[in-house]
Amino acid sequence: MKTDTSTALHEFCSADTPETSASAGDVNSHEEFFRLYVAELTGICPHDHAPLQLKLEHTFRVLENARFIAKEEHFLPLVTRACLLAALYHDISRFEQYRIWKTFRDHESCDHGELSVELVQRMNVMKKEPELENCVLTAIRLHNKRTLPEKLSETEHTVCSVIRDADRIDIMQIIDEHLSGKSGTSPDVITPFPDNPNLFSQSVIKAVLERKAASYADLKSVNDFRLLAAGWFYLMGFESSKRLTVQAGHARSLIEHLPFPYEQVQLQLLNDLQC
């Protein structure tokens, strides 16, 4: 699996200004590299390019979510910078994943968190920020895992939590817009589960009622998927993430029309989303 990103890499790596001299919130050179990389991958992708554009837009919304959380939580400059870089690169493998396998479903292709780490290391885009590299790579690797391992440093845990929150907030929007038909794309792009109101998972309902992470393995229907995504509200690591989730309104939109037997968990979530 080899990608020609020579133009993007040359322009990025030939920049004279060390990244460590930039302000914590200024990752412009990384953003420019990322756009060049995506343009080159898109140019050699033999499939419909629309899904790649969606992933590009997703990346920059996650970046802005991470920027908001870091600012609201008053992180130290280097922690803020690590959050922004991890947010920018967390899904860099999605473009290669789609080019090779024509899917974003990891179980049909690869673990995109692991592949993103591999690509960032291979392209050496963190070479100007050695003090941040391990933390950024850790957050990228763990952003799509169900839970975080216990043996993380305080900074690693913070950056991982920011990226997971920022990512989930935007994925809620994507799921909501696709399932409601606002995106103009078939809901099948988002979920392979049947849209059958008679199918439901008590395991998913129980997990969200207990304010815990529901498992994808327990999903039986589109409604379960809606509930699982809305239930991410309980997994947010920061008060600013919860506020952003409430303000965006997508968690509420996902569950407000759920049928029986979701009434109890629906009421709980709707009440909690008023915070």
Backbone as CSV, one residue per row, in Angstrom:
resi,resn,N_x,N_y,N_z,CA_x,CA_y,CA_z,C_x,C_y,C_z
1,MET,0.852,-1.179,0.000,0.000,0.000,0.000,0.890,1.232,0.000
2,LYS,1.101,1.821,-1.158,1.995,2.962,-1.263,1.289,4.075,-2.004
3,THR,1.334,5.276,-1.439,0.647,6.410,-2.023,1.652,7.476,-2.403
4,ASP,1.488,8.072,-3.576,2.367,9.141,-4.013,1.883,10.462,-3.439
5,THR,2.505,10.878,-2.356,2.168,12.172,-1.757,3.398,13.074,-1.786
6,SER,4.239,12.894,-2.804,5.516,13.592,-2.838,5.350,15.102,-2.882
7,THR,4.382,15.597,-3.636,4.186,17.045,-3.740,3.795,17.635,-2.400
8,ALA,2.791,17.039,-1.765,2.331,17.540,-0.474,3.443,17.460,0.565
9,LEU,4.162,16.348,0.597,5.226,16.182,1.582,6.360,17.160,1.345
10,HIS,6.714,17.369,0.086,7.827,18.270,-0.223,7.507,19.688,0.229
11,GLU,6.295,20.146,-0.084,5.915,21.508,0.287,5.863,21.660,1.801
12,PHE,5.376,20.634,2.483,5.253,20.711,3.941,6.616,20.646,4.615
13,CYS,7.429,19.706,4.197,8.701,19.467,4.874,9.764,20.511,4.531
14,SER,9.589,21.225,3.420,10.579,22.225,3.026,10.344,23.572,3.682
15,ALA,9.252,23.700,4.447,8.981,24.958,5.150,10.102,25.233,6.145
16,ASP,10.561,26.484,6.191,11.703,26.834,7.032,11.335,27.049,8.492
17,THR,10.088,27.448,8.750,9.706,27.814,10.107,9.446,26.575,10.953
18,PRO,10.155,26.400,12.042,9.874,25.255,12.927,8.467,25.361,13.503
19,GLU,7.769,24.265,13.558,6.400,24.302,14.055,6.355,24.653,15.539
20,THR,7.424,24.342,16.258,7.415,24.621,17.690,7.393,26.112,17.990
21,SER,7.705,26.945,16.975,7.674,28.381,17.193,6.297,28.966,16.947
22,ALA,5.398,28.170,16.405,4.051,28.658,16.133,3.251,28.710,17.427
23,SER,2.204,29.537,17.408,1.334,29.587,18.578,0.579,28.281,18.697
24,ALA,0.090,27.998,19.892,-0.563,26.720,20.150,-1.722,26.465,19.203
25,GLY,-2.479,27.502,18.883,-3.659,27.325,18.051,-3.415,27.464,16.562
26,ASP,-2.171,27.714,16.177,-1.854,27.912,14.761,-1.263,26.633,14.179
27,VAL,-2.108,25.850,13.524,-1.635,24.633,12.857,-1.859,24.761,11.354
28,ASN,-1.716,25.992,10.843,-2.028,26.266,9.448,-1.200,25.435,8.476
29,SER,0.097,25.279,8.760,0.936,24.514,7.825,0.494,23.054,7.786
30,HIS,0.075,22.513,8.915,-0.446,21.144,8.941,-1.773,21.060,8.169
31,GLU,-2.612,22.060,8.324,-3.881,22.077,7.591,-3.640,22.124,6.087
32,GLU,-2.678,22.947,5.664,-2.366,23.041,4.230,-1.838,21.720,3.700
33,PHE,-0.957,21.078,4.485,-0.463,19.762,4.077,-1.610,18.767,3.952
34,PHE,-2.495,18.776,4.932,-3.605,17.827,4.929,-4.460,18.003,3.679
35,ARG,-4.753,19.246,3.322,-5.568,19.496,2.125,-4.851,19.033,0.861
36,LEU,-3.536,19.262,0.790,-2.771,18.798,-0.364,-2.771,17.276,-0.444
37,TYR,-2.588,16.646,0.710,-2.598,15.183,0.758,-3.930,14.634,0.262
38,VAL,-5.032,15.198,0.765,-6.356,14.725,0.368,-6.585,14.959,-1.129
39,ALA,-6.130,16.088,-1.646,-6.296,16.372,-3.074,-5.554,15.342,-3.918
40,GLU,-4.344,14.966,-3.486,-3.577,13.974,-4.236,-4.216,12.597,-4.158
41,LEU,-4.691,12.217,-2.970,-5.374,10.921,-2.835,-6.662,10.894,-3.651
42,THR,-7.390,11.996,-3.627,-8.633,12.076,-4.394,-8.353,11.937,-5.882
43,GLY,-7.252,12.538,-6.330,-6.912,12.486,-7.744,-6.620,11.094,-8.269
44,ILE,-6.163,10.200,-7.384,-5.852,8.836,-7.838,-6.904,7.826,-7.385
45,CYS,-7.976,8.309,-6.767,-9.030,7.401,-6.314,-9.949,7.042,-7.475
46,PRO,-10.155,5.759,-7.761,-10.982,5.363,-8.900,-12.483,5.374,-8.629
47,HIS,-12.892,5.675,-7.387,-14.300,5.603,-7.011,-14.921,7.000,-6.963
48,ASP,-16.210,7.033,-6.698,-16.924,8.292,-6.503,-16.226,9.128,-5.438
49,HIS,-15.955,10.389,-5.742,-15.189,11.221,-4.829,-16.035,11.887,-3.742
50,ALA,-17.338,11.833,-3.846,-18.204,12.518,-2.874,-17.950,12.070,-1.439
51,PRO,-17.798,10.766,-1.149,-17.521,10.357,0.229,-16.216,10.940,0.776
52,LEU,-15.233,11.156,-0.093,-13.969,11.744,0.353,-14.165,13.200,0.757
53,GLN,-15.014,13.909,0.031,-15.314,15.287,0.397,-16.006,15.347,1.754
54,LEU,-16.898,14.390,2.004,-17.570,14.332,3.299,-16.572,14.111,4.431
55,LYS,-15.576,13.256,4.190,-14.569,12.994,5.227,-13.669,14.212,5.440
56,LEU,-13.382,14.928,4.365,-12.588,16.151,4.497,-13.334,17.172,5.357
57,GLU,-14.615,17.354,5.070,-15.424,18.297,5.846,-15.533,17.844,7.301
58,HIS,-15.684,16.544,7.502,-15.746,15.997,8.862,-14.479,16.334,9.636
59,THR,-13.333,16.150,9.012,-12.064,16.405,9.683,-11.985,17.833,10.202
60,PHE,-12.377,18.785,9.382,-12.228,20.177,9.795,-13.305,20.602,10.795
61,ARG,-14.439,19.921,10.792,-15.416,20.187,11.861,-14.919,19.616,13.189
62,VAL,-14.300,18.435,13.149,-13.722,17.856,14.365,-12.608,18.767,14.890
63,LEU,-11.813,19.310,13.992,-10.757,20.240,14.390,-11.340,21.451,15.122
64,GLU,-12.418,22.007,14.586,-13.041,23.165,15.234,-13.682,22.789,16.566
65,ASN,-14.256,21.601,16.638,-14.799,21.134,17.925,-13.688,21.024,18.969
66,ALA,-12.550,20.451,18.555,-11.421,20.309,19.474,-10.896,21.676,19.898
67,ARG,-10.869,22.606,18.973,-10.408,23.964,19.289,-11.327,24.614,20.335
68,PHE,-12.634,24.405,20.162,-13.610,24.957,21.108,-13.412,24.362,22.500
69,ILE,-13.287,23.041,22.564,-13.138,22.371,23.859,-11.859,22.821,24.553
70,ALA,-10.750,22.855,23.809,-9.467,23.247,24.398,-9.524,24.670,24.940
71,LYS,-10.169,25.554,24.197,-10.287,26.946,24.648,-11.156,27.041,25.903
72,GLU,-12.304,26.358,25.876,-13.225,26.428,27.012,-12.641,25.801,28.274
73,GLU,-11.795,24.788,28.094,-11.213,24.094,29.243,-9.893,24.720,29.694
74,HIS,-9.425,25.753,28.981,-8.224,26.506,29.364,-6.994,25.602,29.497
75,PHE,-6.765,24.788,28.484,-5.600,23.909,28.496,-4.316,24.705,28.330
76,LEU,-3.222,24.123,28.786,-1.907,24.697,28.528,-1.631,24.684,27.022
77,PRO,-0.793,25.598,26.520,-0.568,25.709,25.072,-0.171,24.416,24.376
78,LEU,0.764,23.663,24.952,1.191,22.431,24.288,0.085,21.379,24.278
79,VAL,-0.738,21.335,25.305,-1.861,20.402,25.326,-2.871,20.794,24.254
80,THR,-3.131,22.078,24.140,-4.033,22.561,23.082,-3.513,22.189,21.712
81,ARG,-2.224,22.386,21.500,-1.643,22.069,20.186,-1.732,20.566,19.887
82,ALA,-1.474,19.749,20.891,-1.591,18.298,20.696,-3.021,17.918,20.325
83,CYS,-3.997,18.561,20.966,-5.408,18.292,20.648,-5.720,18.630,19.194
84,LEU,-5.229,19.772,18.735,-5.532,20.203,17.372,-4.871,19.288,16.340
85,LEU,-3.638,18.893,16.594,-2.945,18.020,15.643,-3.576,16.630,15.606
86,ALA,-3.954,16.121,16.770,-4.618,14.811,16.800,-5.964,14.877,16.099
87,ALA,-6.684,15.978,16.273,-7.972,16.135,15.600,-7.793,16.184,14.087
88,LEU,-6.788,16.907,13.630,-6.557,17.035,12.195,-6.191,15.705,11.553
89,TYR,-5.365,14.916,12.225,-4.850,13.687,11.615,-5.604,12.422,12.024
90,HIS,-6.639,12.542,12.857,-7.261,11.337,13.406,-7.851,10.437,12.324
91,ASP,-8.325,11.020,11.232,-8.964,10.243,10.168,-8.191,10.312,8.857
92,ILE,-6.911,10.594,8.904,-6.160,10.752,7.657,-6.164,9.469,6.828
93,SER,-6.349,8.331,7.472,-6.354,7.054,6.751,-7.658,6.805,5.997
94,ARG,-8.696,7.568,6.271,-9.985,7.314,5.640,-9.891,7.406,4.114
95,PHE,-9.037,8.265,3.617,-8.921,8.485,2.179,-8.224,7.303,1.504
96,GLU,-7.214,6.771,2.162,-6.552,5.558,1.673,-7.467,4.350,1.835
97,GLN,-8.167,4.279,2.944,-9.106,3.187,3.200,-10.155,3.104,2.091
98,TYR,-10.737,4.241,1.742,-11.778,4.260,0.715,-11.189,3.959,-0.665
99,ARG,-9.997,4.486,-0.928,-9.365,4.243,-2.230,-9.110,2.762,-2.457
100,ILE,-8.676,2.065,-1.409,-8.315,0.653,-1.543,-9.525,-0.267,-1.440
101,TRP,-10.369,-0.027,-0.426,-11.460,-0.962,-0.118,-12.853,-0.456,-0.511
102,LYS,-12.957,0.809,-0.884,-14.235,1.426,-1.259,-15.264,1.332,-0.132
103,THR,-14.798,1.505,1.084,-15.687,1.487,2.243,-15.024,2.227,3.389
104,PHE,-15.838,2.698,4.342,-15.338,3.266,5.589,-15.620,2.329,6.761
105,ARG,-16.110,1.136,6.464,-16.416,0.176,7.525,-15.159,-0.614,7.876
106,ASP,-14.688,-0.390,9.100,-13.421,-0.993,9.496,-13.452,-2.515,9.438
107,HIS,-14.588,-3.107,9.807,-14.633,-4.576,9.836,-14.569,-5.183,8.443
108,GLU,-14.746,-4.361,7.415,-14.635,-4.840,6.038,-13.302,-4.445,5.406
109,SER,-12.464,-3.734,6.156,-11.225,-3.227,5.564,-10.067,-3.243,6.570
110,CYS,-9.977,-2.222,7.405,-8.873,-2.113,8.360,-9.305,-1.244,9.539
111,ASP,-8.520,-1.281,10.600,-8.741,-0.384,11.738,-8.201,0.988,11.333
112,HIS,-9.079,1.946,11.101,-8.610,3.220,10.540,-7.809,4.034,11.542
113,GLY,-8.005,3.794,12.849,-7.162,4.467,13.837,-5.720,4.006,13.729
114,GLU,-5.530,2.705,13.597,-4.177,2.155,13.466,-3.536,2.585,12.152
115,LEU,-4.319,2.585,11.074,-3.764,2.983,9.776,-3.409,4.471,9.772
116,SER,-4.193,5.299,10.457,-3.857,6.719,10.545,-2.507,6.915,11.228
117,VAL,-2.261,6.170,12.307,-0.966,6.242,12.978,0.147,5.833,12.030
118,GLU,-0.067,4.743,11.302,0.946,4.255,10.360,1.282,5.314,9.318
119,LEU,0.260,5.986,8.794,0.494,6.997,7.759,1.220,8.215,8.322
120,VAL,0.813,8.681,9.487,1.477,9.841,10.099,2.949,9.525,10.363
121,GLN,3.227,8.313,10.827,4.612,7.926,11.066,5.380,7.793,9.762
122,ARG,4.773,7.180,8.770,5.456,6.963,7.496,5.794,8.286,6.811
123,MET,4.870,9.235,6.881,5.083,10.521,6.215,5.872,11.497,7.083
124,ASN,6.087,11.131,8.348,6.937,11.908,9.247,6.461,13.352,9.392
125,VAL,5.162,13.550,9.417,4.632,14.916,9.474,4.758,15.537,10.858
126,MET,5.115,14.739,11.843,5.303,15.275,13.191,6.776,15.519,13.509
127,LYS,7.638,15.498,12.503,9.069,15.580,12.772,9.471,16.909,13.407
128,LYS,8.690,17.968,13.151,9.012,19.270,13.723,8.416,19.454,15.121
129,GLU,7.693,18.454,15.591,7.040,18.556,16.891,7.301,17.303,17.719
130,PRO,8.579,16.965,17.917,8.903,15.690,18.580,8.343,15.569,19.991
131,GLU,8.190,16.702,20.695,7.696,16.639,22.070,6.212,16.300,22.136
132,LEU,5.526,16.417,21.004,4.093,16.133,20.968,3.753,14.825,20.270
133,GLU,4.708,14.255,19.572,4.417,13.138,18.668,3.770,11.954,19.371
134,ASN,4.347,11.496,20.477,3.801,10.301,21.133,2.370,10.523,21.608
135,CYS,2.110,11.679,22.168,0.767,11.978,22.669,-0.235,12.052,21.520
136,VAL,0.153,12.703,20.428,-0.730,12.832,19.265,-1.018,11.464,18.659
137,LEU,0.022,10.646,18.509,-0.178,9.313,17.935,-1.054,8.439,18.829
138,THR,-0.887,8.574,20.130,-1.725,7.810,21.054,-3.192,8.189,20.895
139,ALA,-3.465,9.483,20.793,-4.850,9.935,20.640,-5.441,9.479,19.313
140,ILE,-4.640,9.497,18.264,-5.116,9.029,16.956,-5.438,7.539,17.022
141,ARG,-4.536,6.772,17.607,-4.722,5.316,17.678,-5.965,4.942,18.477
142,LEU,-6.255,5.692,19.526,-7.329,5.319,20.448,-8.654,6.008,20.163
143,HIS,-8.695,6.903,19.191,-9.915,7.703,19.018,-11.129,6.861,18.646
144,ASN,-10.920,5.715,18.011,-12.044,4.891,17.565,-12.223,3.621,18.391
145,LYS,-11.517,3.526,19.507,-11.663,2.357,20.372,-12.825,2.582,21.348
146,ARG,-13.442,1.486,21.795,-14.623,1.617,22.648,-14.295,2.274,23.979
147,THR,-13.166,1.905,24.562,-12.752,2.482,25.839,-11.269,2.842,25.786
148,LEU,-10.850,3.689,26.724,-9.444,4.044,26.832,-8.761,3.128,27.840
149,PRO,-7.506,2.777,27.588,-6.766,1.970,28.564,-6.493,2.787,29.829
150,GLU,-6.281,2.105,30.925,-6.056,2.791,32.200,-4.674,3.438,32.274
151,LYS,-3.687,2.831,31.648,-2.307,3.305,31.787,-1.981,4.382,30.752
152,LEU,-2.612,5.541,30.925,-2.291,6.712,30.114,-1.839,7.819,31.056
153,SER,-0.943,8.664,30.573,-0.577,9.826,31.368,-1.757,10.789,31.406
154,GLU,-1.702,11.758,32.304,-2.789,12.726,32.404,-2.972,13.489,31.102
155,THR,-1.861,13.881,30.484,-1.949,14.617,29.214,-2.497,13.735,28.109
156,GLU,-2.023,12.503,28.033,-2.533,11.584,27.011,-4.035,11.373,27.177
157,HIS,-4.473,11.194,28.404,-5.901,10.974,28.651,-6.700,12.204,28.245
158,THR,-6.184,13.375,28.544,-6.872,14.613,28.178,-7.015,14.737,26.668
159,VAL,-5.921,14.548,25.946,-5.951,14.705,24.485,-6.828,13.634,23.849
160,CYS,-6.716,12.402,24.321,-7.578,11.324,23.809,-9.050,11.674,24.017
161,SER,-9.386,12.167,25.192,-10.781,12.483,25.504,-11.302,13.617,24.629
162,VAL,-10.473,14.616,24.395,-10.889,15.729,23.525,-11.209,15.231,22.127
163,ILE,-10.334,14.411,21.567,-10.544,13.935,20.194,-11.777,13.052,20.115
164,ARG,-11.969,12.201,21.082,-13.140,11.327,21.077,-14.423,12.151,21.194
165,ASP,-14.411,13.172,22.055,-15.582,14.037,22.181,-15.837,14.798,20.886
166,ALA,-14.793,15.427,20.364,-14.935,16.240,19.155,-15.424,15.405,17.982
167,ASP,-14.916,14.187,17.880,-15.306,13.271,16.808,-16.761,12.842,16.961
168,ARG,-17.139,12.443,18.150,-18.507,11.971,18.380,-19.538,13.064,18.144
169,ILE,-19.214,14.291,18.549,-20.158,15.395,18.340,-20.459,15.561,16.860
170,ASP,-19.430,15.468,16.027,-19.677,15.629,14.595,-20.335,14.398,13.990
171,ILE,-19.992,13.222,14.477,-20.625,12.013,13.946,-22.117,12.008,14.261
172,MET,-22.493,12.539,15.427,-23.923,12.687,15.718,-24.614,13.510,14.629
173,GLN,-23.971,14.592,14.232,-24.544,15.433,13.179,-24.668,14.658,11.871
174,ILE,-23.624,13.936,11.511,-23.643,13.171,10.255,-24.756,12.132,10.282
175,ILE,-24.857,11.391,11.383,-25.891,10.356,11.497,-27.276,10.986,11.429
176,ASP,-27.474,12.064,12.178,-28.769,12.733,12.207,-29.160,13.221,10.813
177,GLU,-28.251,13.869,10.129,-28.572,14.426,8.819,-28.824,13.340,7.785
178,HIS,-28.079,12.253,7.857,-28.282,11.168,6.898,-29.588,10.424,7.158
179,LEU,-29.848,10.118,8.426,-31.056,9.353,8.731,-32.326,10.177,8.556
180,SER,-32.212,11.485,8.678,-33.379,12.352,8.477,-33.569,12.748,7.023
181,GLY,-32.616,12.364,6.180,-32.710,12.698,4.763,-32.222,14.084,4.420
182,LYS,-31.662,14.807,5.384,-31.212,16.179,5.125,-29.951,16.226,4.260
183,SER,-29.192,15.141,4.263,-27.925,15.149,3.530,-28.099,14.820,2.062
184,GLY,-29.245,14.251,1.691,-29.459,13.864,0.308,-28.795,12.556,-0.072
185,THR,-28.220,11.874,0.914,-27.551,10.597,0.690,-28.353,9.488,1.334
186,SER,-28.348,8.327,0.718,-29.087,7.194,1.259,-28.625,6.868,2.670
187,PRO,-29.555,6.595,3.602,-29.172,6.183,4.965,-28.295,4.944,4.986
188,ASP,-28.332,4.137,3.915,-27.512,2.930,3.870,-26.025,3.256,3.912
189,VAL,-25.666,4.506,3.547,-24.270,4.918,3.609,-23.775,4.910,5.044
190,ILE,-24.672,5.202,5.977,-24.321,5.344,7.382,-24.497,4.042,8.150
191,THR,-25.591,3.322,7.917,-25.866,2.137,8.730,-26.391,0.974,7.888
192,PRO,-25.892,-0.226,8.157,-26.387,-1.405,7.446,-27.573,-2.049,8.145
193,PHE,-28.080,-1.438,9.216,-29.134,-2.058,10.011,-30.516,-1.769,9.436
194,PRO,-31.457,-2.693,9.604,-32.812,-2.490,9.050,-33.568,-1.396,9.788
195,ASP,-34.336,-0.619,9.040,-35.157,0.442,9.629,-36.519,-0.149,9.959
196,ASN,-36.522,-1.003,10.991,-37.714,-1.753,11.372,-38.066,-1.412,12.814
197,PRO,-39.199,-0.740,13.066,-39.553,-0.329,14.433,-39.811,-1.494,15.383
198,ASN,-39.970,-2.691,14.842,-40.219,-3.856,15.689,-38.933,-4.513,16.181
199,LEU,-37.806,-4.045,15.682,-36.519,-4.590,16.095,-35.848,-3.626,17.067
200,PHE,-35.403,-4.137,18.185,-34.712,-3.300,19.162,-33.843,-4.180,20.043
201,SER,-32.864,-3.543,20.675,-31.933,-4.260,21.539,-32.080,-3.785,22.975
202,GLN,-32.462,-4.696,23.851,-32.549,-4.354,25.267,-31.171,-4.028,25.839
203,SER,-30.127,-4.620,25.276,-28.771,-4.350,25.751,-28.371,-2.902,25.492
204,VAL,-28.734,-2.392,24.320,-28.430,-1.002,23.996,-29.226,-0.072,24.903
205,ILE,-30.513,-0.362,25.075,-31.361,0.456,25.950,-30.813,0.461,27.371
206,LYS,-30.443,-0.706,27.878,-29.926,-0.823,29.244,-28.633,-0.024,29.416
207,ALA,-27.736,-0.124,28.444,-26.461,0.581,28.541,-26.664,2.085,28.620
208,VAL,-27.536,2.624,27.768,-27.759,4.071,27.770,-28.495,4.503,29.034
209,LEU,-29.434,3.691,29.495,-30.098,4.002,30.765,-29.095,4.097,31.908
210,GLU,-28.061,3.276,31.846,-27.026,3.278,32.875,-25.934,4.297,32.574
211,ARG,-26.137,5.085,31.501,-25.191,6.134,31.101,-23.813,5.543,30.776
212,LYS,-23.836,4.383,30.118,-22.614,3.686,29.721,-22.546,3.575,28.205
213,ALA,-21.414,3.129,27.715,-21.229,2.959,26.275,-21.976,1.722,25.798
214,ALA,-22.835,1.903,24.811,-23.497,0.755,24.180,-22.562,0.156,23.142
215,SER,-22.759,-1.126,22.866,-21.883,-1.842,21.935,-22.503,-1.931,20.547
216,TYR,-21.682,-1.681,19.531,-22.139,-1.855,18.151,-22.601,-3.291,17.915
217,ALA,-21.971,-4.225,18.603,-22.311,-5.636,18.409,-23.742,-5.944,18.821
218,ASP,-24.336,-5.096,19.665,-25.693,-5.337,20.151,-26.766,-4.673,19.278
219,LEU,-26.363,-3.887,18.304,-27.334,-3.162,17.483,-28.161,-4.113,16.624
220,LYS,-29.467,-3.857,16.593,-30.361,-4.661,15.763,-31.111,-3.839,14.717
221,SER,-31.136,-2.525,14.891,-31.959,-1.691,14.013,-31.425,-0.270,13.932
222,VAL,-31.990,0.491,13.007,-31.641,1.905,12.874,-31.959,2.657,14.162
223,ASN,-33.079,2.312,14.813,-33.430,2.998,16.054,-32.411,2.730,17.159
224,ASP,-31.892,1.511,17.221,-30.810,1.227,18.164,-29.602,2.114,17.868
225,PHE,-29.320,2.287,16.597,-28.177,3.102,16.172,-28.381,4.559,16.581
226,ARG,-29.606,5.050,16.411,-29.917,6.413,16.848,-29.665,6.573,18.352
227,LEU,-30.132,5.589,19.119,-29.981,5.668,20.563,-28.521,5.572,20.972
228,LEU,-27.780,4.657,20.373,-26.362,4.521,20.684,-25.632,5.839,20.467
229,ALA,-25.891,6.476,19.323,-25.209,7.738,19.002,-25.612,8.849,19.967
230,ALA,-26.891,8.980,20.248,-27.345,10.008,21.190,-26.780,9.759,22.585
231,GLY,-26.613,8.479,22.927,-26.080,8.115,24.237,-24.626,8.492,24.428
232,TRP,-23.945,8.884,23.356,-22.567,9.359,23.494,-22.497,10.601,24.379
233,PHE,-23.627,11.278,24.535,-23.666,12.434,25.440,-23.126,12.065,26.815
234,TYR,-23.429,10.859,27.271,-22.997,10.428,28.598,-21.504,10.108,28.648
235,LEU,-20.888,9.951,27.500,-19.480,9.585,27.453,-18.567,10.793,27.314
236,MET,-19.145,11.982,27.159,-18.339,13.178,26.977,-17.454,13.418,28.200
237,GLY,-16.202,13.770,27.943,-15.244,13.914,29.027,-15.162,15.292,29.639
238,PHE,-15.828,16.268,29.030,-15.710,17.643,29.491,-17.073,18.324,29.476
239,GLU,-17.263,19.256,30.390,-18.517,20.010,30.414,-18.704,20.806,29.136
240,SER,-17.611,21.299,28.577,-17.713,22.050,27.318,-18.184,21.158,26.178
241,SER,-17.795,19.881,26.204,-18.258,18.927,25.188,-19.759,18.700,25.320
242,LYS,-20.222,18.586,26.561,-21.655,18.397,26.785,-22.438,19.621,26.322
243,ARG,-21.923,20.817,26.621,-22.598,22.037,26.171,-22.669,22.100,24.653
244,LEU,-21.578,21.726,24.009,-21.546,21.750,22.552,-22.529,20.746,21.966
245,THR,-22.643,19.584,22.594,-23.601,18.568,22.161,-25.025,19.087,22.276
246,VAL,-25.328,19.713,23.405,-26.673,20.262,23.618,-26.962,21.368,22.607
247,GLN,-26.004,22.267,22.409,-26.194,23.377,21.485,-26.419,22.902,20.055
248,ALA,-25.693,21.862,19.656,-25.823,21.355,18.284,-27.197,20.760,18.025
249,GLY,-27.793,20.136,19.035,-29.158,19.634,18.932,-29.329,18.297,18.250
250,HIS,-28.240,17.674,17.811,-28.390,16.436,17.036,-28.712,15.228,17.911
251,ALA,-28.217,15.204,19.149,-28.576,14.096,20.052,-30.079,14.108,20.303
252,ARG,-30.631,15.279,20.558,-32.077,15.404,20.766,-32.833,14.983,19.510
253,SER,-32.397,15.438,18.367,-33.083,15.117,17.119,-33.104,13.617,16.848
254,LEU,-32.018,12.939,17.207,-31.919,11.508,16.944,-32.943,10.688,17.727
255,ILE,-33.315,11.149,18.916,-34.144,10.303,19.784,-35.564,10.817,20.008
256,GLU,-35.865,12.021,19.571,-37.157,12.596,19.967,-38.355,11.870,19.382
257,HIS,-38.174,11.075,18.345,-39.301,10.355,17.746,-39.167,8.834,17.875
258,LEU,-38.333,8.376,18.796,-38.180,6.934,18.975,-39.489,6.328,19.483
259,PRO,-39.860,5.148,18.966,-41.121,4.498,19.362,-40.949,3.623,20.602
260,PHE,-42.011,2.954,21.008,-41.922,1.905,22.022,-40.924,0.867,21.516
261,PRO,-40.056,0.324,22.380,-39.999,0.412,23.843,-38.902,1.357,24.344
262,TYR,-38.661,2.448,23.650,-37.570,3.348,24.018,-38.018,4.490,24.939
263,GLU,-39.282,4.505,25.365,-39.808,5.680,26.058,-39.016,6.075,27.305
264,GLN,-38.655,5.096,28.131,-37.962,5.414,29.379,-36.596,6.032,29.121
265,VAL,-35.807,5.411,28.247,-34.471,5.927,27.976,-34.557,7.234,27.199
266,GLN,-35.568,7.352,26.350,-35.773,8.594,25.609,-36.052,9.753,26.566
267,LEU,-36.937,9.528,27.537,-37.277,10.571,28.511,-36.064,10.967,29.337
268,GLN,-35.291,9.973,29.758,-34.087,10.262,30.549,-33.124,11.135,29.770
269,LEU,-32.866,10.760,28.530,-31.913,11.518,27.719,-32.411,12.924,27.432
270,LEU,-33.675,13.043,27.070,-34.242,14.365,26.789,-34.138,15.263,28.013
271,ASN,-34.382,14.731,29.183,-34.239,15.508,30.414,-32.785,15.915,30.643
272,ASP,-31.885,14.979,30.447,-30.466,15.273,30.681,-29.910,16.263,29.651
273,LEU,-30.466,16.249,28.459,-29.991,17.156,27.411,-30.465,18.597,27.634
274,GLN,-31.243,18.828,28.651,-31.676,20.179,28.991,-30.681,20.895,29.886
275,CYS,-29.608,20.177,30.265,-28.635,20.773,31.200,-27.934,21.968,30.579
